[in-house]
Amino acid sequence: MTPSALREIMDLASRPGILSFAVGLPAADLFPARELSAAAARVLASDGQALQYAVPYQPLRRQVVELMSMRGVSCREEQVFLTSGAQQGMDLLSRLLLAPGGRVILERAVYEGLQLAVRRLAPEILTVPTDSATGIDVDAVEALLATGAVPAFLYLITDGHNPLGVSISRDKRTRLAELARRHQLPIVEDDAYGFLHFDENPPPPLRALDAEWVCYLGSFSKILAPGLRAGWMVVAEPLIPRLSALKHAVDLDTPSFSHRVISEYLAAEDFPRHLERLRVEYRRRRDATLSALERHLSGRARWNRPSGGMFVWVELSPAIDAVRLLATAVERFSLAFSPGQAFAVAGTDHARHCLRLAFGNLQPAQIAEGIERLAALVQSAAH
């Protein structure tokens, strides 16, 4: 195992006085702290088992079924598996589906947490490109499968891709579900940002299109608070006992107190209203990012327009190395971002001139100031 590139970037970005777009933190000012505090007090006052080892909390599983219906997915409690965050779900599914030295299909730029989850199994990674407007190149996936390749799974972030910001188009979702059924290809669908969509009537997750081959990962980190360390999976029912056995070996138990607090919060509060507040605010920060990029970097960089999540992917001149640029950014401009190379699958360097801007934890005024500094940085690198 090698050190996490993003962990090293986080250390740089945490220096005093650094204006940081580097780490994908949700906005702390949007955490429902008062409501969660009240929910925790009620749980402690009424539930003597809240701080004890416990089996997965059944009421929360029922509530996850309701949350999934908000995403357009129909499922049953028996298909819901509670986790200590979506990252644990990735780890468990990798252990379950991937044999050492097996194959997986990943996009060329992919969330680093998934790379960490599979790395110890030393897989052969089959990579496919991604279109900045419509998402993963489904033709490339189909071509790989047509060669007779038998991957353990395909990993996707359907909406608000980390790091690319793109959401997969509706027609590509339909094709991916068809490919999964035809080739019996498990798809690990990471939907950590799916509730944070900015457009009306977004397409549903892949799980809505196939209940057998799509393993869905959900997270409370971006929609409530990451400190709760709580997430869930929706999978085919026969997988649940196997996942339970794997999870028991990893951590014995779910975070029972957090799960009870979340359940109490969902029962007592207007969660759809909270979600709408998040969408409005993250849309405002997305718009501030795009506006500042247009104002300061038009003609010198390219970027996409995310329809959800909290990331914008920026392509600079191919002559610029964003890893080297980061050191200058921190030292001379008190600015941090994530170089695209931190997300590139091992052995590829297509993202060396790219960077990811995480706008979720910054106010619009900070975003404007940060991108003005970024423009000055890019200008200095061109000379």
C-alpha positions as a LaTeX table, in Angstrom:
\begin{tabular}{lrrr}
\hline
Residue & $x$ (\AA) & $y$ (\AA) & $z$ (\AA) \\
\hline
Met1 & 0.00 & 0.00 & 0.00 \\
Thr2 & 1.26 & 3.48 & $-0.86$ \\
Pro3 & 0.26 & 6.70 & 0.90 \\
Ser4 & $-2.94$ & 8.27 & $-0.35$ \\
Ala5 & $-2.18$ & 11.10 & $-2.76$ \\
Leu6 & $-5.26$ & 12.94 & $-1.58$ \\
Arg7 & $-4.19$ & 12.56 & 2.06 \\
Glu8 & $-0.91$ & 14.24 & 1.20 \\
Ile9 & $-2.78$ & 16.99 & $-0.63$ \\
Met10 & $-5.04$ & 17.41 & 2.41 \\
Asp11 & $-1.96$ & 17.96 & 4.56 \\
Leu12 & $-0.79$ & 20.69 & 2.18 \\
Ala13 & $-4.23$ & 22.26 & 2.02 \\
Ser14 & $-4.58$ & 22.35 & 5.81 \\
Arg15 & $-1.72$ & 24.80 & 6.29 \\
Pro16 & $-2.85$ & 28.03 & 7.95 \\
Gly17 & $-4.02$ & 30.68 & 5.50 \\
Ile18 & $-4.47$ & 28.33 & 2.51 \\
Leu19 & $-7.58$ & 28.88 & 0.43 \\
Ser20 & $-8.38$ & 25.31 & $-0.50$ \\
Phe21 & $-10.36$ & 23.74 & $-3.35$ \\
Ala22 & $-8.42$ & 20.52 & $-2.71$ \\
Val23 & $-10.61$ & 18.31 & $-0.56$ \\
Gly24 & $-14.21$ & 17.32 & $-1.29$ \\
Leu25 & $-15.62$ & 18.42 & 2.04 \\
Pro26 & $-19.34$ & 19.12 & 2.34 \\
Ala27 & $-20.27$ & 22.53 & 3.70 \\
Ala28 & $-20.05$ & 22.45 & 7.50 \\
Asp29 & $-22.46$ & 25.39 & 7.75 \\
Leu30 & $-25.12$ & 23.19 & 6.14 \\
Phe31 & $-24.90$ & 20.35 & 8.66 \\
Pro32 & $-28.20$ & 20.14 & 10.62 \\
Ala33 & $-26.25$ & 20.26 & 13.88 \\
Arg34 & $-29.08$ & 21.53 & 16.10 \\
Glu35 & $-31.53$ & 18.92 & 14.82 \\
Leu36 & $-28.99$ & 16.10 & 15.10 \\
Ser37 & $-28.14$ & 17.21 & 18.64 \\
Ala38 & $-31.80$ & 17.07 & 19.62 \\
Ala39 & $-32.17$ & 13.66 & 17.98 \\
Ala40 & $-29.10$ & 12.37 & 19.87 \\
Ala41 & $-30.51$ & 13.62 & 23.18 \\
Arg42 & $-33.81$ & 11.84 & 22.56 \\
Val43 & $-32.04$ & 8.62 & 21.62 \\
Leu44 & $-29.88$ & 8.66 & 24.75 \\
Ala45 & $-32.86$ & 9.42 & 26.94 \\
Ser46 & $-35.07$ & 6.68 & 25.55 \\
Asp47 & $-32.91$ & 3.86 & 24.19 \\
Gly48 & $-30.75$ & 1.98 & 26.67 \\
Gln49 & $-29.10$ & $-0.01$ & 23.87 \\
Ala50 & $-27.99$ & 3.02 & 21.87 \\
Leu51 & $-24.38$ & 2.80 & 23.09 \\
Gln52 & $-24.15$ & $-1.00$ & 23.07 \\
Tyr53 & $-23.06$ & $-3.47$ & 20.39 \\
Ala54 & $-26.12$ & $-4.13$ & 18.29 \\
Val55 & $-27.40$ & $-5.76$ & 15.13 \\
Pro56 & $-28.17$ & $-3.45$ & 12.17 \\
Tyr57 & $-30.90$ & $-1.03$ & 13.17 \\
Gln58 & $-34.08$ & $-2.20$ & 11.49 \\
Pro59 & $-35.98$ & 1.14 & 11.56 \\
Leu60 & $-33.17$ & 2.79 & 9.60 \\
Arg61 & $-33.29$ & 0.05 & 6.98 \\
Arg62 & $-37.00$ & 0.80 & 6.50 \\
Gln63 & $-36.21$ & 4.50 & 6.19 \\
Val64 & $-33.52$ & 3.80 & 3.58 \\
Val65 & $-36.22$ & 2.10 & 1.49 \\
Glu66 & $-38.12$ & 5.42 & 1.63 \\
Leu67 & $-34.97$ & 7.38 & 0.72 \\
Met68 & $-34.40$ & 5.12 & $-2.26$ \\
Ser69 & $-37.94$ & 5.78 & $-3.48$ \\
Met70 & $-37.02$ & 9.48 & $-3.51$ \\
Arg71 & $-34.23$ & 8.53 & $-5.95$ \\
Gly72 & $-36.69$ & 6.59 & $-8.10$ \\
Val73 & $-35.56$ & 3.16 & $-6.87$ \\
Ser74 & $-37.91$ & 0.50 & $-5.59$ \\
Cys75 & $-36.37$ & $-1.93$ & $-3.09$ \\
Arg76 & $-37.15$ & $-3.98$ & 0.02 \\
Glu77 & $-35.67$ & $-3.91$ & 3.52 \\
Glu78 & $-34.15$ & $-7.32$ & 2.87 \\
Gln79 & $-31.98$ & $-5.74$ & 0.13 \\
Val80 & $-30.65$ & $-2.93$ & 2.36 \\
Phe81 & $-27.28$ & $-3.39$ & 4.08 \\
Leu82 & $-26.11$ & $-0.71$ & 6.53 \\
Thr83 & $-22.43$ & 0.28 & 6.50 \\
Ser84 & $-19.96$ & 2.56 & 8.22 \\
Gly85 & $-19.92$ & 4.89 & 5.23 \\
Ala86 & $-19.89$ & 4.29 & 1.47 \\
Gln87 & $-16.12$ & 3.66 & 1.55 \\
Gln88 & $-16.74$ & 0.55 & 3.64 \\
Gly89 & $-19.28$ & $-0.56$ & 1.04 \\
Met90 & $-16.62$ & $-0.29$ & $-1.68$ \\
Asp91 & $-14.21$ & $-2.29$ & 0.44 \\
Leu92 & $-16.73$ & $-5.04$ & 1.20 \\
Leu93 & $-17.88$ & $-5.38$ & $-2.40$ \\
Ser94 & $-14.28$ & $-5.51$ & $-3.60$ \\
Arg95 & $-13.57$ & $-8.32$ & $-1.13$ \\
Leu96 & $-16.72$ & $-10.14$ & $-2.20$ \\
Leu97 & $-16.55$ & $-9.79$ & $-5.98$ \\
Leu98 & $-12.86$ & $-9.49$ & $-6.85$ \\
Ala99 & $-10.43$ & $-12.40$ & $-6.68$ \\
Pro100 & $-6.72$ & $-11.55$ & $-6.29$ \\
Gly101 & $-5.34$ & $-10.72$ & $-9.72$ \\
Gly102 & $-8.82$ & $-10.46$ & $-11.25$ \\
Arg103 & $-10.06$ & $-7.77$ & $-13.60$ \\
Val104 & $-12.06$ & $-4.61$ & $-12.99$ \\
Ile105 & $-13.26$ & $-1.90$ & $-15.37$ \\
Leu106 & $-12.58$ & 1.67 & $-14.24$ \\
Glu107 & $-12.70$ & 5.05 & $-15.89$ \\
Arg108 & $-9.27$ & 6.52 & $-16.56$ \\
Ala109 & $-9.92$ & 9.16 & $-13.88$ \\
Val110 & $-11.68$ & 7.65 & $-10.88$ \\
Tyr111 & $-12.34$ & 8.27 & $-7.20$ \\
Glu112 & $-9.19$ & 7.40 & $-5.29$ \\
Gly113 & $-11.06$ & 5.57 & $-2.54$ \\
Leu114 & $-12.08$ & 2.85 & $-4.99$ \\
Gln115 & $-8.48$ & 2.49 & $-6.17$ \\
Leu116 & $-7.44$ & 2.01 & $-2.54$ \\
Ala117 & $-10.18$ & $-0.57$ & $-2.00$ \\
Val118 & $-9.00$ & $-2.80$ & $-4.86$ \\
Arg119 & $-5.26$ & $-2.16$ & $-4.77$ \\
Arg120 & $-4.35$ & $-4.84$ & $-2.23$ \\
Leu121 & $-5.96$ & $-7.44$ & $-4.54$ \\
Ala122 & $-3.56$ & $-6.43$ & $-7.33$ \\
Pro123 & $-6.20$ & $-6.50$ & $-10.07$ \\
Glu124 & $-5.70$ & $-6.05$ & $-13.78$ \\
Ile125 & $-7.43$ & $-2.73$ & $-14.41$ \\
Leu126 & $-9.17$ & $-2.24$ & $-17.73$ \\
Thr127 & $-9.65$ & 1.47 & $-18.35$ \\
Val128 & $-12.18$ & 3.37 & $-20.44$ \\
Pro129 & $-12.43$ & 7.09 & $-21.21$ \\
Thr130 & $-15.16$ & 9.46 & $-20.06$ \\
Asp131 & $-17.01$ & 12.11 & $-22.01$ \\
Ser132 & $-17.13$ & 15.41 & $-20.11$ \\
Ala133 & $-20.80$ & 15.96 & $-21.04$ \\
Thr134 & $-22.40$ & 12.51 & $-20.97$ \\
Gly135 & $-20.16$ & 10.36 & $-18.77$ \\
Ile136 & $-18.45$ & 7.02 & $-19.24$ \\
Asp137 & $-17.73$ & 5.80 & $-22.77$ \\
Val138 & $-20.22$ & 2.93 & $-23.02$ \\
Asp139 & $-18.93$ & 1.95 & $-26.46$ \\
Ala140 & $-15.51$ & 1.33 & $-24.90$ \\
Val141 & $-17.08$ & $-0.78$ & $-22.13$ \\
Glu142 & $-18.98$ & $-2.81$ & $-24.71$ \\
Ala143 & $-15.84$ & $-3.28$ & $-26.81$ \\
Leu144 & $-13.94$ & $-4.65$ & $-23.79$ \\
Leu145 & $-16.72$ & $-7.11$ & $-23.02$ \\
Ala146 & $-16.88$ & $-8.17$ & $-26.68$ \\
Thr147 & $-13.26$ & $-9.37$ & $-26.47$ \\
Gly148 & $-14.34$ & $-11.98$ & $-23.94$ \\
Ala149 & $-13.01$ & $-10.10$ & $-20.91$ \\
Val150 & $-14.72$ & $-11.22$ & $-17.69$ \\
Pro151 & $-14.32$ & $-8.37$ & $-15.19$ \\
Ala152 & $-15.29$ & $-8.82$ & $-11.55$ \\
Phe153 & $-17.19$ & $-5.52$ & $-11.74$ \\
Leu154 & $-17.49$ & $-2.09$ & $-13.32$ \\
Tyr155 & $-17.35$ & 0.84 & $-10.90$ \\
Leu156 & $-19.33$ & 4.01 & $-11.64$ \\
Ile157 & $-20.29$ & 7.28 & $-10.00$ \\
Thr158 & $-23.54$ & 7.94 & $-11.81$ \\
Asp159 & $-24.18$ & 11.53 & $-10.71$ \\
Gly160 & $-21.79$ & 14.33 & $-9.75$ \\
His161 & $-18.73$ & 12.22 & $-10.63$ \\
Asn162 & $-15.73$ & 12.57 & $-8.37$ \\
Pro163 & $-13.44$ & 13.96 & $-9.76$ \\
Leu164 & $-14.95$ & 14.77 & $-13.19$ \\
Gly165 & $-18.22$ & 16.38 & $-12.07$ \\
Val166 & $-20.18$ & 14.80 & $-14.94$ \\
Ser167 & $-23.45$ & 12.85 & $-14.63$ \\
Ile168 & $-24.15$ & 9.90 & $-16.92$ \\
Ser169 & $-26.79$ & 10.61 & $-19.56$ \\
Arg170 & $-30.14$ & 8.82 & $-19.48$ \\
Asp171 & $-29.51$ & 6.78 & $-22.63$ \\
Lys172 & $-26.10$ & 5.64 & $-21.41$ \\
Arg173 & $-27.69$ & 4.43 & $-18.16$ \\
Thr174 & $-30.10$ & 2.31 & $-20.15$ \\
Arg175 & $-27.27$ & 0.83 & $-22.22$ \\
Leu176 & $-25.16$ & 0.10 & $-19.14$ \\
Ala177 & $-28.01$ & $-1.78$ & $-17.47$ \\
Glu178 & $-28.52$ & $-3.80$ & $-20.66$ \\
Leu179 & $-24.79$ & $-4.64$ & $-20.84$ \\
Ala180 & $-24.81$ & $-5.74$ & $-17.20$ \\
Arg181 & $-27.66$ & $-8.18$ & $-17.84$ \\
Arg182 & $-26.30$ & $-9.48$ & $-21.13$ \\
His183 & $-22.77$ & $-10.10$ & $-19.86$ \\
Gln184 & $-23.69$ & $-10.82$ & $-16.22$ \\
Leu185 & $-21.44$ & $-7.94$ & $-15.23$ \\
Pro186 & $-21.81$ & $-6.61$ & $-11.68$ \\
Ile187 & $-21.89$ & $-2.81$ & $-11.56$ \\
Val188 & $-20.86$ & $-1.05$ & $-8.34$ \\
Glu189 & $-22.85$ & 2.19 & $-8.46$ \\
Asp190 & $-21.57$ & 4.90 & $-6.13$ \\
Asp191 & $-24.39$ & 7.41 & $-5.59$ \\
Ala192 & $-22.83$ & 9.56 & $-2.86$ \\
Tyr193 & $-23.85$ & 12.75 & $-4.72$ \\
Gly194 & $-27.13$ & 11.59 & $-6.27$ \\
Phe195 & $-29.35$ & 13.58 & $-3.90$ \\
Leu196 & $-27.40$ & 16.77 & $-4.71$ \\
His197 & $-28.75$ & 17.31 & $-8.22$ \\
Phe198 & $-29.33$ & 20.81 & $-9.56$ \\
Asp199 & $-31.74$ & 20.13 & $-12.43$ \\
Glu200 & $-35.40$ & 19.17 & $-12.32$ \\
Asn201 & $-36.32$ & 15.51 & $-12.94$ \\
Pro202 & $-32.83$ & 13.98 & $-13.15$ \\
Pro203 & $-32.62$ & 10.40 & $-14.47$ \\
Pro204 & $-32.79$ & 7.71 & $-11.78$ \\
Pro205 & $-29.76$ & 5.68 & $-10.72$ \\
Leu206 & $-28.79$ & 2.51 & $-12.53$ \\
Arg207 & $-30.26$ & 0.53 & $-9.65$ \\
Ala208 & $-33.71$ & 1.63 & $-10.85$ \\
Leu209 & $-32.99$ & $-0.11$ & $-14.16$ \\
Asp210 & $-31.60$ & $-3.39$ & $-12.83$ \\
Ala211 & $-32.04$ & $-4.96$ & $-9.38$ \\
Glu212 & $-29.88$ & $-8.04$ & $-9.97$ \\
Trp213 & $-26.56$ & $-6.82$ & $-11.34$ \\
Val214 & $-26.34$ & $-3.30$ & $-9.88$ \\
Cys215 & $-24.92$ & $-2.96$ & $-6.34$ \\
Tyr216 & $-25.87$ & 0.49 & $-5.08$ \\
Leu217 & $-23.82$ & 2.52 & $-2.59$ \\
Gly218 & $-25.45$ & 5.35 & $-0.63$ \\
Ser219 & $-23.98$ & 7.72 & 1.95 \\
Phe220 & $-25.20$ & 10.07 & 4.66 \\
Ser221 & $-21.88$ & 11.94 & 4.55 \\
Lys222 & $-22.87$ & 14.48 & 1.90 \\
Ile223 & $-26.55$ & 14.81 & 2.86 \\
Leu224 & $-26.24$ & 14.94 & 6.67 \\
Ala225 & $-22.66$ & 14.92 & 8.03 \\
Pro226 & $-19.56$ & 12.81 & 7.31 \\
Gly227 & $-18.69$ & 12.52 & 11.00 \\
Leu228 & $-21.64$ & 10.17 & 11.44 \\
Arg229 & $-19.76$ & 7.55 & 9.36 \\
Ala230 & $-22.92$ & 6.00 & 8.03 \\
Gly231 & $-23.97$ & 4.65 & 4.66 \\
Trp232 & $-25.87$ & 1.84 & 3.05 \\
Met233 & $-25.94$ & $-0.60$ & 0.18 \\
Val234 & $-28.84$ & $-1.94$ & $-1.86$ \\
Val235 & $-27.90$ & $-5.30$ & $-3.35$ \\
Ala236 & $-29.45$ & $-8.54$ & $-4.52$ \\
Glu237 & $-30.78$ & $-10.32$ & $-1.44$ \\
Pro238 & $-28.54$ & $-13.44$ & $-1.72$ \\
Leu239 & $-25.47$ & $-11.21$ & $-1.22$ \\
Ile240 & $-26.57$ & $-9.94$ & 2.20 \\
Pro241 & $-25.38$ & $-12.94$ & 4.32 \\
Arg242 & $-21.99$ & $-12.91$ & 2.57 \\
Leu243 & $-21.58$ & $-9.18$ & 3.13 \\
Ser244 & $-22.59$ & $-9.64$ & 6.79 \\
Ala245 & $-19.85$ & $-12.23$ & 7.28 \\
Leu246 & $-17.24$ & $-9.98$ & 5.65 \\
Lys247 & $-18.31$ & $-6.95$ & 7.66 \\
His248 & $-18.20$ & $-8.88$ & 10.93 \\
Ala249 & $-14.56$ & $-9.69$ & 10.22 \\
Val250 & $-13.79$ & $-6.04$ & 9.53 \\
Asp251 & $-15.46$ & $-4.14$ & 12.38 \\
Leu252 & $-17.91$ & $-6.48$ & 14.18 \\
Asp253 & $-20.72$ & $-3.98$ & 14.16 \\
Thr254 & $-22.30$ & $-0.96$ & 12.55 \\
Pro255 & $-22.03$ & 2.40 & 14.39 \\
Ser256 & $-25.28$ & 1.72 & 16.25 \\
Phe257 & $-25.47$ & 5.09 & 17.98 \\
Ser258 & $-25.03$ & 7.05 & 14.74 \\
His259 & $-27.60$ & 4.90 & 12.99 \\
Arg260 & $-30.14$ & 5.46 & 15.76 \\
Val261 & $-29.53$ & 9.21 & 15.70 \\
Ile262 & $-29.98$ & 9.31 & 11.92 \\
Ser263 & $-33.18$ & 7.27 & 12.21 \\
Glu264 & $-34.56$ & 9.60 & 14.87 \\
Tyr265 & $-33.62$ & 12.63 & 12.79 \\
Leu266 & $-35.35$ & 11.24 & 9.69 \\
Ala267 & $-38.47$ & 10.42 & 11.72 \\
Ala268 & $-38.72$ & 13.86 & 13.33 \\
Glu269 & $-37.46$ & 16.33 & 10.73 \\
Asp270 & $-38.50$ & 17.47 & 7.25 \\
Phe271 & $-35.72$ & 15.76 & 5.35 \\
Pro272 & $-36.92$ & 16.71 & 1.83 \\
Arg273 & $-36.81$ & 20.35 & 2.89 \\
His274 & $-33.24$ & 19.89 & 4.16 \\
Leu275 & $-32.26$ & 18.31 & 0.83 \\
Glu276 & $-33.76$ & 21.21 & $-1.09$ \\
Arg277 & $-31.73$ & 23.64 & 1.01 \\
Leu278 & $-28.57$ & 21.69 & 0.17 \\
Arg279 & $-29.38$ & 21.70 & $-3.54$ \\
Val280 & $-30.05$ & 25.44 & $-3.59$ \\
Glu281 & $-26.82$ & 26.24 & $-1.76$ \\
Tyr282 & $-24.56$ & 23.88 & $-3.71$ \\
Arg283 & $-26.09$ & 25.15 & $-6.95$ \\
Arg284 & $-25.22$ & 28.69 & $-5.84$ \\
Arg285 & $-21.63$ & 27.65 & $-5.19$ \\
Arg286 & $-21.45$ & 25.78 & $-8.49$ \\
Asp287 & $-22.67$ & 28.87 & $-10.31$ \\
Ala288 & $-20.14$ & 31.06 & $-8.48$ \\
Thr289 & $-17.37$ & 28.68 & $-9.59$ \\
Leu290 & $-18.44$ & 28.66 & $-13.23$ \\
Ser291 & $-18.90$ & 32.43 & $-13.28$ \\
Ala292 & $-15.42$ & 33.03 & $-11.84$ \\
Leu293 & $-13.83$ & 30.58 & $-14.27$ \\
Glu294 & $-15.50$ & 32.34 & $-17.19$ \\
Arg295 & $-14.38$ & 35.72 & $-15.89$ \\
His296 & $-10.75$ & 34.81 & $-15.20$ \\
Leu297 & $-9.79$ & 31.76 & $-17.26$ \\
Ser298 & $-11.84$ & 31.97 & $-20.45$ \\
Gly299 & $-9.63$ & 31.01 & $-23.39$ \\
Arg300 & $-6.88$ & 29.61 & $-21.15$ \\
Ala301 & $-8.65$ & 26.55 & $-19.77$ \\
Arg302 & $-11.65$ & 24.30 & $-20.36$ \\
Trp303 & $-14.13$ & 23.01 & $-17.81$ \\
Asn304 & $-17.49$ & 21.27 & $-17.61$ \\
Arg305 & $-20.82$ & 22.32 & $-16.10$ \\
Pro306 & $-21.78$ & 19.77 & $-13.43$ \\
Ser307 & $-25.48$ & 19.09 & $-12.95$ \\
Gly308 & $-24.92$ & 17.86 & $-9.41$ \\
Gly309 & $-22.33$ & 17.17 & $-6.72$ \\
Met310 & $-19.54$ & 19.52 & $-5.70$ \\
Phe311 & $-16.71$ & 19.27 & $-8.24$ \\
Val312 & $-15.58$ & 21.02 & $-11.43$ \\
Trp313 & $-12.89$ & 19.42 & $-13.62$ \\
Val314 & $-10.54$ & 21.92 & $-15.27$ \\
Glu315 & $-8.22$ & 21.20 & $-18.21$ \\
Leu316 & $-5.24$ & 23.52 & $-18.58$ \\
Ser317 & $-2.75$ & 23.73 & $-21.41$ \\
Pro318 & $-1.11$ & 20.32 & $-22.02$ \\
Ala319 & 2.23 & 22.02 & $-21.37$ \\
Ile320 & 1.32 & 22.59 & $-17.70$ \\
Asp321 & 2.00 & 19.94 & $-15.05$ \\
Ala322 & $-0.66$ & 20.40 & $-12.38$ \\
Val323 & 1.33 & 18.44 & $-9.77$ \\
Arg324 & 4.21 & 20.90 & $-10.02$ \\
Leu325 & 1.74 & 23.75 & $-10.23$ \\
Leu326 & 0.27 & 22.78 & $-6.84$ \\
Ala327 & 3.58 & 23.38 & $-5.05$ \\
Thr328 & 3.75 & 26.87 & $-6.53$ \\
Ala329 & 0.10 & 27.46 & $-5.72$ \\
Val330 & 0.63 & 26.69 & $-2.03$ \\
Glu331 & 3.92 & 28.52 & $-1.61$ \\
Arg332 & 3.27 & 31.67 & $-3.67$ \\
Phe333 & $-0.52$ & 32.02 & $-3.90$ \\
Ser334 & $-1.75$ & 30.37 & $-0.66$ \\
Leu335 & $-4.02$ & 28.24 & $-2.84$ \\
Ala336 & $-4.65$ & 24.49 & $-3.03$ \\
Phe337 & $-6.45$ & 22.19 & $-5.46$ \\
Ser338 & $-6.30$ & 18.51 & $-6.38$ \\
Pro339 & $-4.10$ & 17.70 & $-9.39$ \\
Gly340 & $-5.86$ & 15.46 & $-11.87$ \\
Gln341 & $-3.03$ & 12.95 & $-11.62$ \\
Ala342 & $-4.20$ & 12.07 & $-8.09$ \\
Phe343 & $-7.24$ & 10.38 & $-9.68$ \\
Ala344 & $-5.56$ & 8.83 & $-12.72$ \\
Val345 & $-5.52$ & 5.04 & $-12.76$ \\
Ala346 & $-1.96$ & 3.79 & $-12.32$ \\
Gly347 & 0.08 & 3.90 & $-15.48$ \\
Thr348 & $-1.86$ & 6.68 & $-17.20$ \\
Asp349 & $-0.84$ & 10.34 & $-17.37$ \\
His350 & $-3.71$ & 11.80 & $-19.41$ \\
Ala351 & $-4.76$ & 14.00 & $-16.47$ \\
Arg352 & $-1.37$ & 15.55 & $-15.75$ \\
His353 & $-2.51$ & 18.96 & $-17.02$ \\
Cys354 & $-5.90$ & 18.78 & $-15.25$ \\
Leu355 & $-7.15$ & 19.69 & $-11.81$ \\
Arg356 & $-10.26$ & 19.23 & $-9.69$ \\
Leu357 & $-11.91$ & 22.14 & $-7.91$ \\
Ala358 & $-14.05$ & 21.17 & $-4.91$ \\
Phe359 & $-16.42$ & 24.07 & $-4.29$ \\
Gly360 & $-18.71$ & 22.56 & $-1.66$ \\
Asn361 & $-17.04$ & 23.93 & 1.46 \\
Leu362 & $-16.40$ & 27.47 & 0.19 \\
Gln363 & $-18.60$ & 30.55 & 0.15 \\
Pro364 & $-19.06$ & 32.35 & $-3.20$ \\
Ala365 & $-16.75$ & 35.20 & $-2.16$ \\
Gln366 & $-14.00$ & 32.69 & $-1.31$ \\
Ile367 & $-14.59$ & 30.90 & $-4.61$ \\
Ala368 & $-14.21$ & 34.16 & $-6.54$ \\
Glu369 & $-10.99$ & 35.03 & $-4.70$ \\
Gly370 & $-9.58$ & 31.53 & $-5.14$ \\
Ile371 & $-10.18$ & 31.38 & $-8.87$ \\
Glu372 & $-8.68$ & 34.83 & $-9.30$ \\
Arg373 & $-5.55$ & 33.44 & $-7.61$ \\
Leu374 & $-5.72$ & 30.36 & $-9.83$ \\
Ala375 & $-5.80$ & 32.57 & $-12.93$ \\
Ala376 & $-2.73$ & 34.46 & $-11.72$ \\
Leu377 & $-1.02$ & 31.12 & $-11.05$ \\
Val378 & $-1.81$ & 29.82 & $-14.55$ \\
Gln379 & $-0.60$ & 33.11 & $-16.03$ \\
Ser380 & 2.70 & 32.81 & $-14.17$ \\
Ala381 & 3.12 & 29.21 & $-15.35$ \\
Ala382 & 2.73 & 30.28 & $-18.97$ \\
His383 & 5.81 & 32.48 & $-18.79$ \\
\hline
\end{tabular}
